Amino acid sequence: MKTRPNLLPDEAAIREFFDRRYEAHQRYWWGGDNRYSIEPAQHTDYHATVLQIAQRQGPGRALDLGAGEGADAIRLAKLGWEVDAIELSPVACEKIETFAREERVNVRVRNESMTTAVLTDSAFNPVLMNGSLHYVADKLAVLSKVLQASVPGAVHAVALFSTATPMPAEHTVVPVFPDDEGGIVEDFYQDHTKLRYALERDRPERSHPGFGAHHHSHIKLITEVNPAEQP
Ligand SMILES: C[S@@+](CC[C@H](N)C(=O)[O-])C[C@H]1O[C@@H](n2cnc3c(N)ncnc32)[C@H](O)[C@@H]1O
């Protein structure tokens, strides 16, 4: 695992928060039996679409930004992809390595912030930003860097909290920057091809333990990038 670089103050708080959650729970995300399933039928539409695209396109190099405990990265690795999993929390990074070993796959775990991670190769497809970009203040800088690091016509899958539901108190312990529907992230992808777009309203949140019942709205966007718009 790479050594962690200096972090911006907000990122230190986010890292600390997630370290504690990941230490407290053996499996914080993806409690269901479908955690490492590569069967699209066992997943929500959003995750099924990512798996179907990955299966159709065949292996290459994938990038998972804010990989958490690595469920998405491990599924792609099971499909034969070389995966770079970039994750702020060192506790999460250790868990990705352990879980990947248990599933007998390799994931390149990078304990870095997506805001400062150097992505030199234009090598990645697909790129996943599942529930992570909303912790980043300057999303455009990250998205531009990622677009540059993607193969022509790569698929980007982004899931975000939407401002359509006020951020519940449970989440105010860490800085979260929810997105406006039709806002900066969707605007970034406007000249690219939407493969899947869903605005989920007021969904009960059951994915993470330790918090009371609360609701979120989500923006879920899967896009094929337009090579003409790539730097
Ligand atoms: C809501 S979790 C989602 C985890 C995973 N993508 C999933 O869907 O299971 C968000 C993750 O993003 C990570 N994260 C937040 N800010 C980050 C940053 N600047 N760079 C890398 N990871 C970050 C957090 O540590 C956390 O593990």
The ligand as an SDF file (V2000), in Angstrom:
LIG
                    3D

 27 29  0  0  0  0  0  0  0  0999 V2000
  -20.1210    6.4290    1.0370 C   0  0  0  0  0  0  0  0  0  0  0  0
  -18.5650    5.6150    1.0110 S   0  0  0  0  0  0  0  0  0  0  0  0
  -18.7020    4.6620   -0.4790 C   0  0  0  0  0  0  0  0  0  0  0  0
  -17.7550    3.5140   -0.5670 C   0  0  0  0  0  0  0  0  0  0  0  0
  -17.8190    2.6680   -1.8310 C   0  0  0  0  0  0  0  0  0  0  0  0
  -17.6200    3.4590   -3.0210 N   0  0  0  0  0  0  0  0  0  0  0  0
  -19.1090    1.9010   -1.9200 C   0  0  0  0  0  0  0  0  0  0  0  0
  -19.9650    2.2740   -2.7160 O   0  0  0  0  0  0  0  0  0  0  0  0
  -19.2520    0.9090   -1.1760 O   0  0  0  0  0  0  0  0  0  0  0  0
  -17.4890    6.9580    0.5530 C   0  0  0  0  0  0  0  0  0  0  0  0
  -16.0110    6.6140    0.5980 C   0  0  0  0  0  0  0  0  0  0  0  0
  -15.2800    7.6920   -0.0210 O   0  0  0  0  0  0  0  0  0  0  0  0
  -14.0800    7.8650    0.6880 C   0  0  0  0  0  0  0  0  0  0  0  0
  -13.5810    9.2170    0.4140 N   0  0  0  0  0  0  0  0  0  0  0  0
  -14.0930   10.3960    0.8340 C   0  0  0  0  0  0  0  0  0  0  0  0
  -13.3580   11.4260    0.3610 N   0  0  0  0  0  0  0  0  0  0  0  0
  -12.3590   10.8690   -0.3720 C   0  0  0  0  0  0  0  0  0  0  0  0
  -11.2600   11.4160   -1.1010 C   0  0  0  0  0  0  0  0  0  0  0  0
  -11.0440   12.7320   -1.1550 N   0  0  0  0  0  0  0  0  0  0  0  0
  -10.4280   10.5630   -1.7350 N   0  0  0  0  0  0  0  0  0  0  0  0
  -10.6220    9.2080   -1.6800 C   0  0  0  0  0  0  0  0  0  0  0  0
  -11.6310    8.6480   -0.9900 N   0  0  0  0  0  0  0  0  0  0  0  0
  -12.4980    9.4630   -0.3430 C   0  0  0  0  0  0  0  0  0  0  0  0
  -14.4650    7.6310    2.1360 C   0  0  0  0  0  0  0  0  0  0  0  0
  -13.3500    7.3340    2.9420 O   0  0  0  0  0  0  0  0  0  0  0  0
  -15.4430    6.4800    2.0060 C   0  0  0  0  0  0  0  0  0  0  0  0
  -14.7870    5.2400    2.1220 O   0  0  0  0  0  0  0  0  0  0  0  0
  1  2  1  0
  2  3  1  0
  2 10  1  0
  3  4  1  0
  4  5  1  0
  5  6  1  0
  5  7  1  0
  7  8  2  0
  7  9  1  0
 10 11  1  0
 11 12  1  0
 11 26  1  0
 12 13  1  0
 13 14  1  0
 13 24  1  0
 14 15  1  0
 14 23  1  0
 15 16  2  0
 16 17  1  0
 17 18  1  0
 17 23  2  0
 18 19  1  0
 18 20  2  0
 20 21  1  0
 21 22  2  0
 22 23  1  0
 24 25  1  0
 24 26  1  0
 26 27  1  0
M  CHG  2   2   1   9  -1
M  END
$$$$
